[in-house]
Amino acid sequence: MRLSVDNLACRRSGRRIFANLSFALGPGDALAITGRNGAGKSSLLAILSGRLRADAGRIDVADVGEASLPECLHAVGHRDGLKSSLTAGENLLFAQRLLGAPRLDPRAALERLGLGHAHDLPVAYLSAGQRRRVALARLLVCARPLWLLDEPTAALDTASQAVLAELMEHHRAGGGLVIAATHQSLGLAGTAELRIETAAAAPVADVLEEWA
Ligand SMILES: Nc1ncnc2c1ncn2[C@@H]1O[C@H](COP(=O)(O)OP(=O)(O)OP(=O)(O)O)[C@@H](O)[C@H]1O
């Protein structure tokens, strides 16, 4: 998969968040999105995942056949997207059936994240770091070339951060792409950095946020 982003701009609640963002990624590439709180890192990921409309610019994908960009990606964000009353295994099975392109079975994915024992536990019983690891296990139950990760190491202990780094390296080695918004190093070799700087304040009155 190839992804190219040209002169992307974002406005939220009438306020310009960023403008003129451009980058291009190919198989095996990793990009760390950095910037101060509120710079627009999560907003950029929301635009890429198709949840938020860009104010300007282009996003193009290539080498994915007929698939659209949202069909090519996994997004793991601040909200874990897990159903608390379902077990970890049921959550992953649900994701696998919804997203298609099955890869590891849920138990194997949880074991890879060191959470095999949680397979039959309701997610409501898990700690914050364990929930994050179940959300990350979704990356393994379905094959999708682009991983969009928002603060992926948040709530993870050191051992789990190392496991995540291994998973990302393995994904890249297989030609996958990783884009992560982060305040700390991803621990990956050859990661490019895109730092979002504060946009010139450009308030525009009476503009409602446009969700895709
Ligand atoms: N749902 C929303 N509606 C309107 N404005 C929003 C919304 N979500 C975020 N914003 C605004 O967009 C700007 C960018 O927020 P965003 O969450 O993208 O920043 P960030 O770089 O990810 O920050 P952090 O490092 O704190 O996670 C902020 O000024 C924020 O107030």
The ligand as a Tripos MOL2 file, in Angstrom:
@<TRIPOS>MOLECULE
LIG
   31    33     1     0     0
SMALL
NO_CHARGES

@<TRIPOS>ATOM
      1 N1        -14.8960   17.0860   18.6880 N.pl3     1 LIG1
      2 C1        -14.2750   18.2520   18.5930 C.ar      1 LIG1
      3 N2        -14.9520   19.3690   18.2780 N.ar      1 LIG1
      4 C2        -14.3350   20.5440   18.1610 C.ar      1 LIG1
      5 N3        -13.0230   20.7480   18.3640 N.ar      1 LIG1
      6 C3        -12.3090   19.6860   18.7040 C.ar      1 LIG1
      7 C4        -12.8730   18.3850   18.8400 C.ar      1 LIG1
      8 N4        -11.9120   17.5360   19.1920 N.ar      1 LIG1
      9 C5        -10.7750   18.2540   19.2680 C.ar      1 LIG1
     10 N5        -11.0050   19.5420   18.9800 N.ar      1 LIG1
     11 C6        -10.0170   20.6140   18.9520 C.3       1 LIG1
     12 O1         -9.0960   20.3580   17.9140 O.3       1 LIG1
     13 C7         -7.7880   20.7410   18.3380 C.3       1 LIG1
     14 C8         -6.8530   19.5820   18.0780 C.3       1 LIG1
     15 O2         -7.2150   18.5090   18.9550 O.3       1 LIG1
     16 P1         -6.5330   17.0870   18.8230 P.3       1 LIG1
     17 O3         -7.2400   16.1950   19.7710 O.co2     1 LIG1
     18 O4         -6.4660   16.7140   17.3990 O.co2     1 LIG1
     19 O5         -5.0530   17.4350   19.3410 O.3       1 LIG1
     20 P2         -3.8480   16.4680   19.7360 P.3       1 LIG1
     21 O6         -2.6390   17.0060   19.0560 O.co2     1 LIG1
     22 O7         -4.2100   15.0600   19.4350 O.co2     1 LIG1
     23 O8         -3.7440   16.7120   21.2900 O.3       1 LIG1
     24 P3         -3.2250   15.7790   22.5220 P.3       1 LIG1
     25 O9         -1.7230   15.7480   22.4440 O.co2     1 LIG1
     26 O10        -3.6970   16.5150   23.7190 O.co2     1 LIG1
     27 O11        -3.8760   14.4270   22.3670 O.co2     1 LIG1
     28 C9         -7.8720   21.1570   19.7990 C.3       1 LIG1
     29 O12        -7.8450   22.5620   19.8510 O.3       1 LIG1
     30 C10        -9.2140   20.6340   20.2420 C.3       1 LIG1
     31 O13        -9.8160   21.5040   21.1740 O.3       1 LIG1
@<TRIPOS>BOND
     1     1     2 1
     2     2     3 ar
     3     2     7 ar
     4     3     4 ar
     5     4     5 ar
     6     5     6 ar
     7     6     7 ar
     8     6    10 ar
     9     7     8 ar
    10     8     9 ar
    11     9    10 ar
    12    10    11 1
    13    11    12 1
    14    11    30 1
    15    12    13 1
    16    13    14 1
    17    13    28 1
    18    14    15 1
    19    15    16 1
    20    16    17 2
    21    16    18 1
    22    16    19 1
    23    19    20 1
    24    20    21 2
    25    20    22 1
    26    20    23 1
    27    23    24 1
    28    24    25 2
    29    24    26 1
    30    24    27 1
    31    28    29 1
    32    28    30 1
    33    30    31 1
@<TRIPOS>SUBSTRUCTURE
     1 LIG1         1 GROUP 0 **** ****
